[in-house]
Amino acid sequence: MSDRTGRDPRPSPLLRKARGVAFVIHLFPAVMNGVAGFVFYLIGARAWDIGPALLLALSIFLVSAAVGSMNDFLDVELDRTFRPDKPLVRGDLAPQEAFLVSAVAAVGGVLISLLFGLEVMLVALLVLAVGLAYDLWLKDTLFSWAPYGVGIPALPVWGFLAAGAFTPVLLVSFPLGVLIALALYLANTIPDIEGDTAFGIRGLAHRLGVGRSLAATWVCFAVTMVLLALTPVFLGNDPRLLLPGVGLAAVLLAVTIGDCLVNHSGAAFRRGWYISALLAGILGVAWVVSLPAH
């Protein structure tokens, strides 16, 4: 089919493949994770080492892309019914191509992390393993949030290890980050709850339903902000660096709560996911940059 100028309005096969790859890897969270790793590396290095920071960001991006593309590969039958916009459904990529993207990204991400040392590669393998566990087994269980609880708090550890600046206080990222991880899992799942539930998926968010998942997301973020605000007392974080980030995150949380309450639509829930990812990034950076000097 052509438009009035005689040109075919459909993208070329090459552009369709490129579009398919961009969507199948879940580009937004992959980029956000890579950016977080980039920032954490620079904070740990305490120097403007752009080259190594970009290399680490690429590793984290690829590991995230591997998990995302495997998720689409495994969910293709679900998406045929409820998500016709997905790249494997609309024909941008074949399922076996999504599997290949996942495999190449996984190998590339792990090997790049190995350039920073064995410990960094082990973190990459851990994050990859829990992400694939979500895709393969955990998505349909009450523990569907657990991979987020490992992968998200691992980002500052990943960055500081790569920079040669690991300090044990970073391990506090895991208990502090559990609520953020749970909030991100819920925010990411809420837009798809109805379709997933109709297909028979019974993860934590699906059992809670939209309303309770929204409330739990907001409570998790709010409690995390309170806990972070207390870290200057208990861990010695610098409040001058921490509290502005917490304040900005609180504003973003208020915005997304208002949007979801007023509009209560799929579009509002998707905006809530994007804002939640940004909010989590701000809290994570504020927490790490305000840590006592190591």
TORNU-410383 format. One record per residue (C-alpha): residue in three letters; x, y, z. Coordinates in Angstrom, 2 decimals. Example, Ala and Ser with C-alpha at 12.3 -4.5 7.8 and 13.67 -1.06 7.14 Angstrom:
BEGIN
<node><residu>ALA</residu><c1>12.30</c1><c2>-4.50</c2><c3>7.80</c3></node>
<node><residu>SER</residu><c1>13.67</c1><c2>-1.06</c2><c3>7.14</c3></node>
END
This chain:
BEGIN
<node><residu>MET</residu><c1>0.00</c1><c2>0.00</c2><c3>0.00</c3></node>
<node><residu>SER</residu><c1>1.30</c1><c2>3.49</c2><c3>-0.88</c3></node>
<node><residu>ASP</residu><c1>0.35</c1><c2>6.99</c2><c3>0.15</c3></node>
<node><residu>ARG</residu><c1>-0.59</c1><c2>9.74</c2><c3>-2.33</c3></node>
<node><residu>THR</residu><c1>3.07</c1><c2>10.46</c2><c3>-3.08</c3></node>
<node><residu>GLY</residu><c1>3.57</c1><c2>6.88</c2><c3>-4.22</c3></node>
<node><residu>ARG</residu><c1>5.79</c1><c2>6.01</c2><c3>-1.26</c3></node>
<node><residu>ASP</residu><c1>5.22</c1><c2>3.00</c2><c3>0.96</c3></node>
<node><residu>PRO</residu><c1>4.27</c1><c2>4.43</c2><c3>4.41</c3></node>
<node><residu>ARG</residu><c1>5.40</c1><c2>1.28</c2><c3>6.20</c3></node>
<node><residu>PRO</residu><c1>8.92</c1><c2>1.25</c2><c3>7.63</c3></node>
<node><residu>SER</residu><c1>11.56</c1><c2>-0.72</c2><c3>5.77</c3></node>
<node><residu>PRO</residu><c1>12.35</c1><c2>-4.25</c2><c3>7.00</c3></node>
<node><residu>LEU</residu><c1>15.59</c1><c2>-2.98</c2><c3>8.54</c3></node>
<node><residu>LEU</residu><c1>13.79</c1><c2>-0.22</c2><c3>10.43</c3></node>
<node><residu>ARG</residu><c1>11.17</c1><c2>-2.70</c2><c3>11.61</c3></node>
<node><residu>LYS</residu><c1>13.92</c1><c2>-4.94</c2><c3>12.97</c3></node>
<node><residu>ALA</residu><c1>15.54</c1><c2>-1.98</c2><c3>14.73</c3></node>
<node><residu>ARG</residu><c1>12.18</c1><c2>-0.95</c2><c3>16.19</c3></node>
<node><residu>GLY</residu><c1>11.54</c1><c2>-4.51</c2><c3>17.25</c3></node>
<node><residu>VAL</residu><c1>14.86</c1><c2>-4.78</c2><c3>19.07</c3></node>
<node><residu>ALA</residu><c1>14.30</c1><c2>-1.44</c2><c3>20.82</c3></node>
<node><residu>PHE</residu><c1>10.93</c1><c2>-2.62</c2><c3>22.12</c3></node>
<node><residu>VAL</residu><c1>11.78</c1><c2>-6.25</c2><c3>22.85</c3></node>
<node><residu>ILE</residu><c1>14.67</c1><c2>-5.32</c2><c3>25.16</c3></node>
<node><residu>HIS</residu><c1>12.35</c1><c2>-3.03</c2><c3>27.17</c3></node>
<node><residu>LEU</residu><c1>14.44</c1><c2>0.00</c2><c3>26.29</c3></node>
<node><residu>PHE</residu><c1>13.29</c1><c2>2.37</c2><c3>29.05</c3></node>
<node><residu>PRO</residu><c1>14.21</c1><c2>0.25</c2><c3>32.09</c3></node>
<node><residu>ALA</residu><c1>17.39</c1><c2>-0.96</c2><c3>30.37</c3></node>
<node><residu>VAL</residu><c1>18.50</c1><c2>2.64</c2><c3>29.80</c3></node>
<node><residu>MET</residu><c1>17.50</c1><c2>3.68</c2><c3>33.32</c3></node>
<node><residu>ASN</residu><c1>19.52</c1><c2>0.83</c2><c3>34.82</c3></node>
<node><residu>GLY</residu><c1>22.51</c1><c2>1.68</c2><c3>32.66</c3></node>
<node><residu>VAL</residu><c1>22.33</c1><c2>5.36</c2><c3>33.61</c3></node>
<node><residu>ALA</residu><c1>22.12</c1><c2>4.41</c2><c3>37.29</c3></node>
<node><residu>GLY</residu><c1>25.22</c1><c2>2.24</c2><c3>36.95</c3></node>
<node><residu>PHE</residu><c1>27.03</c1><c2>5.07</c2><c3>35.13</c3></node>
<node><residu>VAL</residu><c1>26.24</c1><c2>7.52</c2><c3>37.93</c3></node>
<node><residu>PHE</residu><c1>27.11</c1><c2>5.07</c2><c3>40.71</c3></node>
<node><residu>TYR</residu><c1>30.46</c1><c2>4.33</c2><c3>39.06</c3></node>
<node><residu>LEU</residu><c1>31.32</c1><c2>8.03</c2><c3>38.88</c3></node>
<node><residu>ILE</residu><c1>30.29</c1><c2>8.55</c2><c3>42.51</c3></node>
<node><residu>GLY</residu><c1>32.44</c1><c2>5.61</c2><c3>43.59</c3></node>
<node><residu>ALA</residu><c1>35.43</c1><c2>6.62</c2><c3>41.49</c3></node>
<node><residu>ARG</residu><c1>35.21</c1><c2>10.23</c2><c3>42.68</c3></node>
<node><residu>ALA</residu><c1>36.58</c1><c2>11.18</c2><c3>39.29</c3></node>
<node><residu>TRP</residu><c1>35.22</c1><c2>11.95</c2><c3>35.85</c3></node>
<node><residu>ASP</residu><c1>36.23</c1><c2>8.58</c2><c3>34.37</c3></node>
<node><residu>ILE</residu><c1>33.74</c1><c2>8.62</c2><c3>31.52</c3></node>
<node><residu>GLY</residu><c1>35.18</c1><c2>5.71</c2><c3>29.54</c3></node>
<node><residu>PRO</residu><c1>34.97</c1><c2>3.03</c2><c3>32.24</c3></node>
<node><residu>ALA</residu><c1>31.65</c1><c2>4.43</c2><c3>33.46</c3></node>
<node><residu>LEU</residu><c1>30.17</c1><c2>4.10</c2><c3>29.96</c3></node>
<node><residu>LEU</residu><c1>31.54</c1><c2>0.58</c2><c3>29.67</c3></node>
<node><residu>LEU</residu><c1>29.90</c1><c2>-0.43</c2><c3>32.93</c3></node>
<node><residu>ALA</residu><c1>26.65</c1><c2>1.25</c2><c3>31.85</c3></node>
<node><residu>LEU</residu><c1>26.74</c1><c2>-0.81</c2><c3>28.65</c3></node>
<node><residu>SER</residu><c1>27.20</c1><c2>-4.00</c2><c3>30.66</c3></node>
<node><residu>ILE</residu><c1>24.24</c1><c2>-3.20</c2><c3>32.91</c3></node>
<node><residu>PHE</residu><c1>22.15</c1><c2>-2.15</c2><c3>29.90</c3></node>
<node><residu>LEU</residu><c1>22.86</c1><c2>-5.45</c2><c3>28.14</c3></node>
<node><residu>VAL</residu><c1>22.04</c1><c2>-7.58</c2><c3>31.19</c3></node>
<node><residu>SER</residu><c1>18.74</c1><c2>-5.73</c2><c3>31.56</c3></node>
<node><residu>ALA</residu><c1>18.09</c1><c2>-6.11</c2><c3>27.82</c3></node>
<node><residu>ALA</residu><c1>18.69</c1><c2>-9.85</c2><c3>28.08</c3></node>
<node><residu>VAL</residu><c1>16.06</c1><c2>-10.17</c2><c3>30.80</c3></node>
<node><residu>GLY</residu><c1>13.57</c1><c2>-7.97</c2><c3>28.96</c3></node>
<node><residu>SER</residu><c1>13.84</c1><c2>-9.75</c2><c3>25.62</c3></node>
<node><residu>MET</residu><c1>13.57</c1><c2>-13.18</c2><c3>27.26</c3></node>
<node><residu>ASN</residu><c1>10.40</c1><c2>-11.95</c2><c3>28.96</c3></node>
<node><residu>ASP</residu><c1>8.85</c1><c2>-11.07</c2><c3>25.60</c3></node>
<node><residu>PHE</residu><c1>9.99</c1><c2>-14.38</c2><c3>24.10</c3></node>
<node><residu>LEU</residu><c1>8.27</c1><c2>-16.32</c2><c3>26.87</c3></node>
<node><residu>ASP</residu><c1>5.15</c1><c2>-14.12</c2><c3>26.90</c3></node>
<node><residu>VAL</residu><c1>4.44</c1><c2>-14.22</c2><c3>23.18</c3></node>
<node><residu>GLU</residu><c1>1.18</c1><c2>-16.20</c2><c3>23.51</c3></node>
<node><residu>LEU</residu><c1>-0.10</c1><c2>-13.88</c2><c3>26.24</c3></node>
<node><residu>ASP</residu><c1>0.80</c1><c2>-10.86</c2><c3>24.12</c3></node>
<node><residu>ARG</residu><c1>-1.00</c1><c2>-12.25</c2><c3>21.06</c3></node>
<node><residu>THR</residu><c1>-4.22</c1><c2>-11.92</c2><c3>23.04</c3></node>
<node><residu>PHE</residu><c1>-3.70</c1><c2>-8.79</c2><c3>25.12</c3></node>
<node><residu>ARG</residu><c1>-0.76</c1><c2>-6.81</c2><c3>23.70</c3></node>
<node><residu>PRO</residu><c1>-0.99</c1><c2>-6.50</c2><c3>19.89</c3></node>
<node><residu>ASP</residu><c1>1.52</c1><c2>-3.63</c2><c3>20.08</c3></node>
<node><residu>LYS</residu><c1>4.32</c1><c2>-5.97</c2><c3>21.18</c3></node>
<node><residu>PRO</residu><c1>7.10</c1><c2>-6.45</c2><c3>18.58</c3></node>
<node><residu>LEU</residu><c1>6.76</c1><c2>-10.24</c2><c3>18.38</c3></node>
<node><residu>VAL</residu><c1>3.01</c1><c2>-9.93</c2><c3>17.80</c3></node>
<node><residu>ARG</residu><c1>3.11</c1><c2>-7.23</c2><c3>15.14</c3></node>
<node><residu>GLY</residu><c1>5.88</c1><c2>-9.06</c2><c3>13.28</c3></node>
<node><residu>ASP</residu><c1>8.83</c1><c2>-6.76</c2><c3>13.82</c3></node>
<node><residu>LEU</residu><c1>10.81</c1><c2>-9.72</c2><c3>15.16</c3></node>
<node><residu>ALA</residu><c1>10.32</c1><c2>-13.47</c2><c3>15.13</c3></node>
<node><residu>PRO</residu><c1>10.31</c1><c2>-15.21</c2><c3>18.53</c3></node>
<node><residu>GLN</residu><c1>13.61</c1><c2>-16.94</c2><c3>17.77</c3></node>
<node><residu>GLU</residu><c1>15.15</c1><c2>-13.53</c2><c3>17.03</c3></node>
<node><residu>ALA</residu><c1>14.06</c1><c2>-12.28</c2><c3>20.45</c3></node>
<node><residu>PHE</residu><c1>15.71</c1><c2>-15.32</c2><c3>22.01</c3></node>
<node><residu>LEU</residu><c1>18.89</c1><c2>-14.57</c2><c3>20.07</c3></node>
<node><residu>VAL</residu><c1>18.84</c1><c2>-10.94</c2><c3>21.23</c3></node>
<node><residu>SER</residu><c1>18.52</c1><c2>-12.15</c2><c3>24.81</c3></node>
<node><residu>ALA</residu><c1>21.41</c1><c2>-14.61</c2><c3>24.48</c3></node>
<node><residu>VAL</residu><c1>23.76</c1><c2>-12.13</c2><c3>22.81</c3></node>
<node><residu>ALA</residu><c1>22.93</c1><c2>-9.40</c2><c3>25.31</c3></node>
<node><residu>ALA</residu><c1>23.46</c1><c2>-11.76</c2><c3>28.25</c3></node>
<node><residu>VAL</residu><c1>26.87</c1><c2>-12.93</c2><c3>27.04</c3></node>
<node><residu>GLY</residu><c1>27.94</c1><c2>-9.40</c2><c3>26.14</c3></node>
<node><residu>GLY</residu><c1>26.83</c1><c2>-7.90</c2><c3>29.45</c3></node>
<node><residu>VAL</residu><c1>28.58</c1><c2>-10.55</c2><c3>31.54</c3></node>
<node><residu>LEU</residu><c1>31.82</c1><c2>-10.43</c2><c3>29.53</c3></node>
<node><residu>ILE</residu><c1>32.02</c1><c2>-6.65</c2><c3>29.74</c3></node>
<node><residu>SER</residu><c1>31.56</c1><c2>-6.83</c2><c3>33.50</c3></node>
<node><residu>LEU</residu><c1>34.44</c1><c2>-9.32</c2><c3>33.64</c3></node>
<node><residu>LEU</residu><c1>36.71</c1><c2>-6.53</c2><c3>32.37</c3></node>
<node><residu>PHE</residu><c1>36.25</c1><c2>-4.91</c2><c3>35.80</c3></node>
<node><residu>GLY</residu><c1>37.15</c1><c2>-8.07</c2><c3>37.71</c3></node>
<node><residu>LEU</residu><c1>35.68</c1><c2>-11.37</c2><c3>38.81</c3></node>
<node><residu>GLU</residu><c1>33.60</c1><c2>-9.83</c2><c3>41.61</c3></node>
<node><residu>VAL</residu><c1>31.89</c1><c2>-7.47</c2><c3>39.18</c3></node>
<node><residu>MET</residu><c1>31.16</c1><c2>-10.33</c2><c3>36.80</c3></node>
<node><residu>LEU</residu><c1>29.60</c1><c2>-12.29</c2><c3>39.66</c3></node>
<node><residu>VAL</residu><c1>27.27</c1><c2>-9.37</c2><c3>40.39</c3></node>
<node><residu>ALA</residu><c1>26.31</c1><c2>-9.31</c2><c3>36.70</c3></node>
<node><residu>LEU</residu><c1>25.61</c1><c2>-13.05</c2><c3>36.79</c3></node>
<node><residu>LEU</residu><c1>23.54</c1><c2>-12.69</c2><c3>39.96</c3></node>
<node><residu>VAL</residu><c1>21.38</c1><c2>-9.93</c2><c3>38.48</c3></node>
<node><residu>LEU</residu><c1>21.01</c1><c2>-11.86</c2><c3>35.22</c3></node>
<node><residu>ALA</residu><c1>20.07</c1><c2>-15.03</c2><c3>37.08</c3></node>
<node><residu>VAL</residu><c1>17.37</c1><c2>-13.42</c2><c3>39.21</c3></node>
<node><residu>GLY</residu><c1>15.98</c1><c2>-11.61</c2><c3>36.17</c3></node>
<node><residu>LEU</residu><c1>15.72</c1><c2>-14.84</c2><c3>34.20</c3></node>
<node><residu>ALA</residu><c1>14.22</c1><c2>-16.56</c2><c3>37.24</c3></node>
<node><residu>TYR</residu><c1>11.46</c1><c2>-13.94</c2><c3>37.13</c3></node>
<node><residu>ASP</residu><c1>10.87</c1><c2>-14.58</c2><c3>33.42</c3></node>
<node><residu>LEU</residu><c1>10.87</c1><c2>-18.36</c2><c3>33.76</c3></node>
<node><residu>TRP</residu><c1>9.30</c1><c2>-19.14</c2><c3>37.14</c3></node>
<node><residu>LEU</residu><c1>8.64</c1><c2>-16.34</c2><c3>39.61</c3></node>
<node><residu>LYS</residu><c1>6.31</c1><c2>-14.10</c2><c3>37.59</c3></node>
<node><residu>ASP</residu><c1>3.34</c1><c2>-16.31</c2><c3>38.42</c3></node>
<node><residu>THR</residu><c1>4.06</c1><c2>-16.56</c2><c3>42.16</c3></node>
<node><residu>LEU</residu><c1>3.82</c1><c2>-14.47</c2><c3>45.33</c3></node>
<node><residu>PHE</residu><c1>7.58</c1><c2>-13.99</c2><c3>45.00</c3></node>
<node><residu>SER</residu><c1>7.28</c1><c2>-12.22</c2><c3>41.64</c3></node>
<node><residu>TRP</residu><c1>8.70</c1><c2>-9.06</c2><c3>43.23</c3></node>
<node><residu>ALA</residu><c1>11.83</c1><c2>-10.79</c2><c3>44.63</c3></node>
<node><residu>PRO</residu><c1>14.09</c1><c2>-10.38</c2><c3>41.56</c3></node>
<node><residu>TYR</residu><c1>13.51</c1><c2>-6.63</c2><c3>41.77</c3></node>
<node><residu>GLY</residu><c1>14.56</c1><c2>-6.86</c2><c3>45.43</c3></node>
<node><residu>VAL</residu><c1>17.94</c1><c2>-8.20</c2><c3>44.34</c3></node>
<node><residu>GLY</residu><c1>18.52</c1><c2>-6.46</c2><c3>41.01</c3></node>
<node><residu>ILE</residu><c1>17.66</c1><c2>-2.88</c2><c3>41.99</c3></node>
<node><residu>PRO</residu><c1>19.73</c1><c2>-2.64</c2><c3>45.22</c3></node>
<node><residu>ALA</residu><c1>22.60</c1><c2>-4.41</c2><c3>43.43</c3></node>
<node><residu>LEU</residu><c1>23.14</c1><c2>-1.42</c2><c3>41.12</c3></node>
<node><residu>PRO</residu><c1>25.15</c1><c2>0.75</c2><c3>43.56</c3></node>
<node><residu>VAL</residu><c1>27.16</c1><c2>-2.30</c2><c3>44.65</c3></node>
<node><residu>TRP</residu><c1>27.83</c1><c2>-3.09</c2><c3>40.98</c3></node>
<node><residu>GLY</residu><c1>28.96</c1><c2>0.47</c2><c3>40.29</c3></node>
<node><residu>PHE</residu><c1>31.20</c1><c2>0.84</c2><c3>43.34</c3></node>
<node><residu>LEU</residu><c1>32.80</c1><c2>-2.58</c2><c3>42.86</c3></node>
<node><residu>ALA</residu><c1>33.64</c1><c2>-1.68</c2><c3>39.27</c3></node>
<node><residu>ALA</residu><c1>35.17</c1><c2>1.59</c2><c3>40.47</c3></node>
<node><residu>GLY</residu><c1>37.25</c1><c2>-0.24</c2><c3>43.09</c3></node>
<node><residu>ALA</residu><c1>35.47</c1><c2>1.66</c2><c3>45.84</c3></node>
<node><residu>PHE</residu><c1>33.23</c1><c2>-0.91</c2><c3>47.50</c3></node>
<node><residu>THR</residu><c1>32.42</c1><c2>-0.21</c2><c3>51.13</c3></node>
<node><residu>PRO</residu><c1>30.33</c1><c2>-2.48</c2><c3>53.39</c3></node>
<node><residu>VAL</residu><c1>27.79</c1><c2>0.27</c2><c3>54.12</c3></node>
<node><residu>LEU</residu><c1>26.61</c1><c2>-0.18</c2><c3>50.52</c3></node>
<node><residu>LEU</residu><c1>25.08</c1><c2>-3.49</c2><c3>51.58</c3></node>
<node><residu>VAL</residu><c1>22.48</c1><c2>-1.44</c2><c3>53.44</c3></node>
<node><residu>SER</residu><c1>21.17</c1><c2>-0.75</c2><c3>49.93</c3></node>
<node><residu>PHE</residu><c1>19.49</c1><c2>-4.18</c2><c3>50.06</c3></node>
<node><residu>PRO</residu><c1>17.24</c1><c2>-3.67</c2><c3>53.11</c3></node>
<node><residu>LEU</residu><c1>16.63</c1><c2>-0.04</c2><c3>52.14</c3></node>
<node><residu>GLY</residu><c1>16.05</c1><c2>-0.97</c2><c3>48.52</c3></node>
<node><residu>VAL</residu><c1>13.57</c1><c2>-3.78</c2><c3>49.11</c3></node>
<node><residu>LEU</residu><c1>10.63</c1><c2>-1.39</c2><c3>49.40</c3></node>
<node><residu>ILE</residu><c1>11.76</c1><c2>0.57</c2><c3>46.34</c3></node>
<node><residu>ALA</residu><c1>12.09</c1><c2>-2.70</c2><c3>44.44</c3></node>
<node><residu>LEU</residu><c1>8.61</c1><c2>-3.81</c2><c3>45.51</c3></node>
<node><residu>ALA</residu><c1>7.20</c1><c2>-0.43</c2><c3>44.46</c3></node>
<node><residu>LEU</residu><c1>8.88</c1><c2>-0.68</c2><c3>41.05</c3></node>
<node><residu>TYR</residu><c1>7.60</c1><c2>-4.21</c2><c3>40.53</c3></node>
<node><residu>LEU</residu><c1>4.05</c1><c2>-3.11</c2><c3>41.32</c3></node>
<node><residu>ALA</residu><c1>4.26</c1><c2>0.06</c2><c3>39.22</c3></node>
<node><residu>ASN</residu><c1>5.61</c1><c2>-1.91</c2><c3>36.26</c3></node>
<node><residu>THR</residu><c1>2.93</c1><c2>-4.60</c2><c3>36.55</c3></node>
<node><residu>ILE</residu><c1>-0.14</c1><c2>-2.45</c2><c3>37.24</c3></node>
<node><residu>PRO</residu><c1>-0.75</c1><c2>-1.42</c2><c3>33.58</c3></node>
<node><residu>ASP</residu><c1>-0.88</c1><c2>-5.11</c2><c3>32.57</c3></node>
<node><residu>ILE</residu><c1>-2.75</c1><c2>-6.57</c2><c3>35.55</c3></node>
<node><residu>GLU</residu><c1>-6.10</c1><c2>-7.06</c2><c3>33.82</c3></node>
<node><residu>GLY</residu><c1>-4.68</c1><c2>-8.79</c2><c3>30.75</c3></node>
<node><residu>ASP</residu><c1>-2.24</c1><c2>-10.89</c2><c3>32.77</c3></node>
<node><residu>THR</residu><c1>-4.97</c1><c2>-11.98</c2><c3>35.19</c3></node>
<node><residu>ALA</residu><c1>-7.29</c1><c2>-12.95</c2><c3>32.34</c3></node>
<node><residu>PHE</residu><c1>-4.46</c1><c2>-15.10</c2><c3>30.96</c3></node>
<node><residu>GLY</residu><c1>-4.07</c1><c2>-16.83</c2><c3>34.32</c3></node>
<node><residu>ILE</residu><c1>-0.97</c1><c2>-15.13</c2><c3>35.72</c3></node>
<node><residu>ARG</residu><c1>-1.14</c1><c2>-14.89</c2><c3>39.51</c3></node>
<node><residu>GLY</residu><c1>1.84</c1><c2>-12.87</c2><c3>40.69</c3></node>
<node><residu>LEU</residu><c1>1.70</c1><c2>-10.68</c2><c3>43.78</c3></node>
<node><residu>ALA</residu><c1>0.35</c1><c2>-7.63</c2><c3>41.93</c3></node>
<node><residu>HIS</residu><c1>-2.35</c1><c2>-9.70</c2><c3>40.24</c3></node>
<node><residu>ARG</residu><c1>-3.52</c1><c2>-11.08</c2><c3>43.57</c3></node>
<node><residu>LEU</residu><c1>-3.64</c1><c2>-7.61</c2><c3>45.08</c3></node>
<node><residu>GLY</residu><c1>-5.51</c1><c2>-6.07</c2><c3>42.15</c3></node>
<node><residu>VAL</residu><c1>-5.08</c1><c2>-2.58</c2><c3>40.73</c3></node>
<node><residu>GLY</residu><c1>-6.35</c1><c2>-0.57</c2><c3>43.70</c3></node>
<node><residu>ARG</residu><c1>-4.32</c1><c2>-2.29</c2><c3>46.39</c3></node>
<node><residu>SER</residu><c1>-1.26</c1><c2>-2.45</c2><c3>44.15</c3></node>
<node><residu>LEU</residu><c1>-1.41</c1><c2>1.31</c2><c3>43.64</c3></node>
<node><residu>ALA</residu><c1>-1.76</c1><c2>1.90</c2><c3>47.37</c3></node>
<node><residu>ALA</residu><c1>1.11</c1><c2>-0.47</c2><c3>48.15</c3></node>
<node><residu>THR</residu><c1>3.33</c1><c2>1.27</c2><c3>45.59</c3></node>
<node><residu>TRP</residu><c1>2.75</c1><c2>4.65</c2><c3>47.14</c3></node>
<node><residu>VAL</residu><c1>3.19</c1><c2>3.39</c2><c3>50.71</c3></node>
<node><residu>CYS</residu><c1>6.45</c1><c2>1.64</c2><c3>49.81</c3></node>
<node><residu>PHE</residu><c1>7.88</c1><c2>4.82</c2><c3>48.33</c3></node>
<node><residu>ALA</residu><c1>6.69</c1><c2>6.96</c2><c3>51.24</c3></node>
<node><residu>VAL</residu><c1>8.15</c1><c2>4.62</c2><c3>53.87</c3></node>
<node><residu>THR</residu><c1>11.44</c1><c2>4.47</c2><c3>51.96</c3></node>
<node><residu>MET</residu><c1>11.65</c1><c2>8.27</c2><c3>51.98</c3></node>
<node><residu>VAL</residu><c1>11.12</c1><c2>8.33</c2><c3>55.74</c3></node>
<node><residu>LEU</residu><c1>13.81</c1><c2>5.69</c2><c3>56.26</c3></node>
<node><residu>LEU</residu><c1>16.24</c1><c2>7.54</c2><c3>54.02</c3></node>
<node><residu>ALA</residu><c1>15.57</c1><c2>10.78</c2><c3>55.88</c3></node>
<node><residu>LEU</residu><c1>16.71</c1><c2>9.00</c2><c3>59.06</c3></node>
<node><residu>THR</residu><c1>20.03</c1><c2>7.77</c2><c3>57.63</c3></node>
<node><residu>PRO</residu><c1>21.93</c1><c2>10.96</c2><c3>58.60</c3></node>
<node><residu>VAL</residu><c1>21.22</c1><c2>10.02</c2><c3>62.23</c3></node>
<node><residu>PHE</residu><c1>21.98</c1><c2>6.29</c2><c3>62.01</c3></node>
<node><residu>LEU</residu><c1>24.51</c1><c2>6.01</c2><c3>59.17</c3></node>
<node><residu>GLY</residu><c1>26.03</c1><c2>9.46</c2><c3>58.94</c3></node>
<node><residu>ASN</residu><c1>24.69</c1><c2>10.39</c2><c3>55.50</c3></node>
<node><residu>ASP</residu><c1>25.11</c1><c2>14.04</c2><c3>54.56</c3></node>
<node><residu>PRO</residu><c1>21.63</c1><c2>15.62</c2><c3>54.84</c3></node>
<node><residu>ARG</residu><c1>22.66</c1><c2>18.46</c2><c3>52.51</c3></node>
<node><residu>LEU</residu><c1>23.04</c1><c2>15.94</c2><c3>49.70</c3></node>
<node><residu>LEU</residu><c1>20.33</c1><c2>13.52</c2><c3>50.76</c3></node>
<node><residu>LEU</residu><c1>17.30</c1><c2>15.61</c2><c3>51.65</c3></node>
<node><residu>PRO</residu><c1>16.95</c1><c2>17.59</c2><c3>48.38</c3></node>
<node><residu>GLY</residu><c1>16.69</c1><c2>14.28</c2><c3>46.53</c3></node>
<node><residu>VAL</residu><c1>14.14</c1><c2>12.96</c2><c3>49.00</c3></node>
<node><residu>GLY</residu><c1>12.16</c1><c2>16.18</c2><c3>48.64</c3></node>
<node><residu>LEU</residu><c1>12.15</c1><c2>15.99</c2><c3>44.84</c3></node>
<node><residu>ALA</residu><c1>11.08</c1><c2>12.35</c2><c3>45.01</c3></node>
<node><residu>ALA</residu><c1>8.22</c1><c2>13.31</c2><c3>47.34</c3></node>
<node><residu>VAL</residu><c1>7.00</c1><c2>15.87</c2><c3>44.80</c3></node>
<node><residu>LEU</residu><c1>7.09</c1><c2>13.27</c2><c3>42.02</c3></node>
<node><residu>LEU</residu><c1>5.21</c1><c2>10.80</c2><c3>44.21</c3></node>
<node><residu>ALA</residu><c1>2.50</c1><c2>13.40</c2><c3>44.86</c3></node>
<node><residu>VAL</residu><c1>2.25</c1><c2>14.05</c2><c3>41.12</c3></node>
<node><residu>THR</residu><c1>1.78</c1><c2>10.40</c2><c3>40.21</c3></node>
<node><residu>ILE</residu><c1>-0.71</c1><c2>9.83</c2><c3>43.05</c3></node>
<node><residu>GLY</residu><c1>-2.77</c1><c2>12.77</c2><c3>41.83</c3></node>
<node><residu>ASP</residu><c1>-2.60</c1><c2>11.61</c2><c3>38.21</c3></node>
<node><residu>CYS</residu><c1>-3.72</c1><c2>8.06</c2><c3>39.03</c3></node>
<node><residu>LEU</residu><c1>-6.52</c1><c2>9.18</c2><c3>41.36</c3></node>
<node><residu>VAL</residu><c1>-7.90</c1><c2>11.74</c2><c3>38.91</c3></node>
<node><residu>ASN</residu><c1>-7.52</c1><c2>9.78</c2><c3>35.67</c3></node>
<node><residu>HIS</residu><c1>-7.41</c1><c2>6.13</c2><c3>36.84</c3></node>
<node><residu>SER</residu><c1>-6.63</c1><c2>4.87</c2><c3>33.35</c3></node>
<node><residu>GLY</residu><c1>-4.10</c1><c2>2.66</c2><c3>31.65</c3></node>
<node><residu>ALA</residu><c1>-2.31</c1><c2>5.74</c2><c3>30.37</c3></node>
<node><residu>ALA</residu><c1>-2.09</c1><c2>7.17</c2><c3>33.91</c3></node>
<node><residu>PHE</residu><c1>-0.76</c1><c2>3.85</c2><c3>35.21</c3></node>
<node><residu>ARG</residu><c1>1.91</c1><c2>3.79</c2><c3>32.49</c3></node>
<node><residu>ARG</residu><c1>2.91</c1><c2>7.35</c2><c3>33.37</c3></node>
<node><residu>GLY</residu><c1>3.05</c1><c2>6.19</c2><c3>36.97</c3></node>
<node><residu>TRP</residu><c1>5.55</c1><c2>3.51</c2><c3>35.98</c3></node>
<node><residu>TYR</residu><c1>7.82</c1><c2>6.00</c2><c3>34.22</c3></node>
<node><residu>ILE</residu><c1>7.65</c1><c2>8.46</c2><c3>37.11</c3></node>
<node><residu>SER</residu><c1>8.26</c1><c2>5.65</c2><c3>39.60</c3></node>
<node><residu>ALA</residu><c1>11.43</c1><c2>4.62</c2><c3>37.77</c3></node>
<node><residu>LEU</residu><c1>12.67</c1><c2>8.22</c2><c3>37.80</c3></node>
<node><residu>LEU</residu><c1>11.70</c1><c2>8.60</c2><c3>41.46</c3></node>
<node><residu>ALA</residu><c1>13.59</c1><c2>5.43</c2><c3>42.40</c3></node>
<node><residu>GLY</residu><c1>16.66</c1><c2>6.64</c2><c3>40.53</c3></node>
<node><residu>ILE</residu><c1>16.62</c1><c2>9.96</c2><c3>42.36</c3></node>
<node><residu>LEU</residu><c1>16.32</c1><c2>8.24</c2><c3>45.74</c3></node>
<node><residu>GLY</residu><c1>19.11</c1><c2>5.81</c2><c3>44.90</c3></node>
<node><residu>VAL</residu><c1>21.52</c1><c2>8.52</c2><c3>43.78</c3></node>
<node><residu>ALA</residu><c1>20.67</c1><c2>10.72</c2><c3>46.77</c3></node>
<node><residu>TRP</residu><c1>21.32</c1><c2>7.81</c2><c3>49.14</c3></node>
<node><residu>VAL</residu><c1>24.66</c1><c2>6.86</c2><c3>47.57</c3></node>
<node><residu>VAL</residu><c1>26.06</c1><c2>10.35</c2><c3>46.99</c3></node>
<node><residu>SER</residu><c1>25.30</c1><c2>11.30</c2><c3>50.60</c3></node>
<node><residu>LEU</residu><c1>27.11</c1><c2>8.31</c2><c3>52.13</c3></node>
<node><residu>PRO</residu><c1>29.99</c1><c2>9.12</c2><c3>54.50</c3></node>
<node><residu>ALA</residu><c1>33.34</c1><c2>9.46</c2><c3>52.75</c3></node>
<node><residu>HIS</residu><c1>35.07</c1><c2>6.13</c2><c3>52.32</c3></node>
END
